[in-house]
């Protein structure tokens, strides 16, 4: 498989995943209290939103690469 075809398939997959999840969520842990053997922590969930236009551009770019690849082959 050619590198251009792999890139096209990767862009299509990333575009579909971007539409499905619409963001990346991660959890951070912070120490609130640390007094000798006594420790208290809190976890906070944060989300990095992925705009739908990003997924659309990746999807369209991947499809265009596949179509251009087939026309040249």
N, C-alpha and C positions, 0 to 999 in steps of 0.2 A: 504494500500500500504506500502511496506517495505521501510525502510530508504535507502537501497542500490538502489532500483529502483528509488526513488526520486532523489538521487544523480546522477544516470545515466541520467535521463531525464534532470536534471539541466545542466549537462555537455554538453549534445547534444544541448540544447537551447543556452547556452553560446557560443558554437562553431559556430553555425549558425549566431548568432548575431555578433560575431567577424568577420566572413567573410563578412557580409553585410555592417557593418559600418567602419571597418578597422581603427578605432581610436575613441578616446573620445575627444570631443571639448567642451571647456568651455570659458567663457568670464570673464575678470577681468576689474575692473574700477579703474582708478587712478585720483587723483586730480592733475590738472596741475597748476591752479591758484586759490588761496583763499585769496582774498583781501576784507575784510569786507563782504558786501552783494553780491559781485561779485565772482562767482565760475565757474570754467571751469573744466570739466572732460573729460577724453578720455577712450574709451573702447578698449580693446585689446583681440583678439581671439587667444587662444592657443590650440594646439592639442597634445594629447598623442597618438602616433601611437601604434596600436596593430599588431604585426607581424602575418602573415598568419599561421606560424608554431604553434603559440599559439592556434588559432582556430582549426587547424587540430588536434592537440594533445587532446584538449578538446572533439572534436567530436569523435575521435577514442576511447578515454578513456570511453566515455559514451556508445558507441556501444558495446565495449568489456565487460563493466560491465553488460549491459542488456543480452548479449549472455551468459556470465558466470552464471548469475542469473537464466536464463531459463534452462541451463544444470543441475544445482544443484537442481532445484525445482522438 
